[in-house]
Amino acid sequence: MFRTTSSVVFSTAFFLAAFASNAAAQPPRPAESDAKTPYELQVVLHMADNPSLTDVFYDRVERELRDSLQADFGDLVNVEVVRKHPLLKDIPEKGLASALKTWQERNGVKTHFVLIDFNGVDYEIQTCQYDGVTGQPNPVVVIEKDRNIIVRKERKRDREFVAKAAALMVERDFGLIASFPSWPQGKTKPQEVRLEFKASALAPLDLWVKKGDVFGVVQVPNGNGASQMIPDAVVLIQEPPKDGACTGQLFWRYGLPEPGNVSYRCVKLGTASGPLRVRVVKATGPNNVLGPVDVGLQVRRNGFTGEDQSVLKVDTHAGLFDAASPKLDLGAKGVFDQVAFVSVVEGVKATVRAEVPVPLLTDQPYLIKLTNQPDADTVADLSKDAWKRKVNESFGAVEYVIREIQELATKEATGTRSEIIKKAQGGLERAQDDYPRLIAKRDELFKTPTPADTRDLKEMNKLLGEIKKRMDELNLFVVKQQELERDEKDPKRLEWIAKIEQGKLLEKELELGKAIALYEKVPPDFAPPGLKERIAQLHKLWDTNDEKYRLARNFIYDVFPTLEDSAALQPRLGEAFKAFEECKRVKDVIAAQKLLAGIGLLLPRLAKEGEQLNPRLNPEDDLPAQRLQKVGAEMEKLLNDVKSYLEQQKPPNP
């Protein structure tokens, strides 16, 4: 069984099928690290629909926010403030953190969201950033396999200070970028690394980086692959930068990450001085349910050893340690500067179970998870989980490209063909970069697979096969387009032949209606032999006079994949089952296949929703967790029913 961190349960098949169609990841671009290239900061400013937030006030905040940030950053950063962004439509329903969690693009731009509302008394400001240089949200606390994105919140009574407050919040989490080429050798903590800073030739960095500042660590492939935040790893700055570089001490929990064709980016975290708050949980029982555990903590200020006279030795109570609690009366002993080094100990001999560098980013407790095995043994499991995640992300990236090509195929703007070729080439390059590395890593990690590994590998190998299949399809598509570009002289003919190729891609994705519409626009003079007959074949597969079935198919294609979470799914699951029954009634295997693809898009949304819930620790999550449990069970039933039906049918050749 697969269990989310919130103890909402899904089966292994449910979880893997969820990721089989996850196309949220866009093909990332290489990270920019030129010392003479400034940062690109795009501030997305959004004000709620509130009579007090007038257009005049909106204009004023936009102007003051841009001017303040540009003046403070100087030549280091190019600042742009905008009011439109594709994610804004998701934020009201999902929340800022959840909307950012699925964004996986390395586009070189730091995108900082600033949301402003008015409650009748105070102006409420929320901020959070997605760092397109590393391909990660920032700030973020990474706990094992979870990413907990921090949304800053502040209130101001006086509207005169709203823009300045927002600017300070953006600056706190801006996150300067540094890099080091390889993970240092040896197991002794800490290890010294030399950091080279981005944009270091444009401004004095000692204004922005001080001794004692804390940086998170991101592993970045030297190519187009997806980056990943390294769990519980930080770099502590030892001296202000000089000539664009400085030294830092690297601390980590889980041992060395996997080697390979990667480099390492460090992102400055918006830490502060404050009381340490830690919650310790442990997986127990046959289902590995997370629950609070009482352990000893040894907390130091400079590392995991020494400081015998000043080390803070305390115990958790119901899994929690809060240095600010009046009952403990710790005073200054419980206050740490930027980061605390926490050793978790158990037993009368105070055996060290985990060494965790805890950055002080928020007043919420930092969650430390323990397993029933030493941290050193956990590295292998984390590597396997990271590999499976990369397989899913690679598949999602190539699927995203195909969907973008489909959307572009419906446009008639000049230059669309060249844009489609560029998109296809980008997706192909990403897949060609990922695929051999994923195969090699699979063979390395699973030399002696466990029974659980064997089950996972079966699904992952199917996904790798799909990646290879789509690579071949995109390669043929690109080659064909390039041949047409070389051979054709008539721009109009070239444009329509390219659209015919796009129609073939639409057919492969079961979008027969869109393919028919595109083919029927082809002028007779440009139609290749057999196109008329092909259109007739597609009409036989697609056209229907059955109104009841047509409405069911519309639901499968246009409504079902757009449902975002369990609250939206629950009232419409009955329609999904009825639509499937209509597919069976008219023996439409194509629509059933499309329904299966839609299920694959929805399942990861439910899995991510489950990661946000923990009824064991938060009673308010109990009802949403129960709803998610019911919806998950129904979705799994629908998944199995559709798969079983398709296995018994001989799909027509669309």
C-alpha angles and dihedrals in degrees: 000000000000116000126191120221088259093061091247104141131223128165122252090250089052093052097045094044088052092061095040090084101027103135099165095111116092120207103270125225126228115277117254117234105159111141090218096049116093124224116261111224120187113188112200105206117195129173124196122247096267129139090227092058097072127183089251091055091045091053092047095051091046092052096044093044093052094044094046095049094044092049093049097045096038116179091348093079139030106217125206125175117202135173100208130068133151093239094058090081090059099044099076091056103032102030126239097280096048093046091054095045096079097044109110110168129129099204098145094245126113106220113197119188118211115187121186130191136164122223097190094269110035136034106236117211126192124184137179134157137218111205109215092186093067098020093238137109115251132240096032134153110215114206113181104296096349130093113206106191114206118223112198116222130191138164129214125189095196116063089208089075100044097095094045092048090051091049092052091049091052092048093050093058099030090112115209112225127232131166143206122192104227143010110263120248124252136046099249112116127254111033122193118239130182113228124210112200129221116240089009093145093060104061141003104274095199086083089064106028122055136177108277096028114141126228128191119224126236125188110220124189114232091240136027100316126122119272124226135202111239108236117247096351126131140169117222113207114236100189139002114273120270122191089357097305143080141167126258139180115244116214124181142169110209104044128249118344120233114291122230143103094334141114132200131245123195121208121199111240124217094239126160141182116276149117117308116247119185134171118195121200133175135199110243139169130029092301095046093237112187115238138161117277130194113231139148122265128205110194125193134178103219108028145322098289139049125016089113093167097047105032111127112229115192141146131233119240115210084350094302134112117182115177090194093061111121089217091066095046092201097149113176091356089073095047118094133186114242096314141027125204108222124193113192111212132186136190134020090294091054093235110197109241099173140002110209128179104214116202112208099233104138143011090248117100115266107239118229117189122203126198132197091259134062119273090246090061091048092067092077092052092048090051091052091048090048090051093051090048091051091051090053092045092049091051090046091052095053091044089052090054092051091050091050089052089051091053093047090049090066092056124089099197120133112262095026092121094056090047090052092051090050091050092048092049091050092051092046093050091050092050093045089052095047103040102066091042092051092049092048092047091048091055091049098047100041104044090127104022122198120225088263090050090051092054092048093045091055091060095038093051089053088053092048088052089053090050090052091048092052091046089057092047093049092045092054090045093052093045091050092048092048091050090051091048091054099040105038121081101178108081091204093052090047091052094052095043088053090052090052088056088050089052089056089056089050089054091053089055090051092247092137095155092055091045091052091049091051095045093049090058092060109109114238091243091061100038114115121226112284097021093113091052091047091053089052091051092050092049089056090054096042112030120090139171091195102109094190092053093042090057090048091051091048088055091051094048104033110022112027098059091051096061104111108195146357093282090058094040100048098070092043102045089095089059090051092054091046091049089053090050088053089053090054093045093057093032093238104164093172094062089045089054089050090050089053090052089050090053088053090056094049101045097069089052089057091046091053090046088054091053089063095054128079112164090175091065099024118040091197088069093060099090095042089048091052090050091048090049092054094045091047092053092049092047091050090051091050090048092052093044093052093045091049091050093049092048088059095049133074104229114228118240104253 
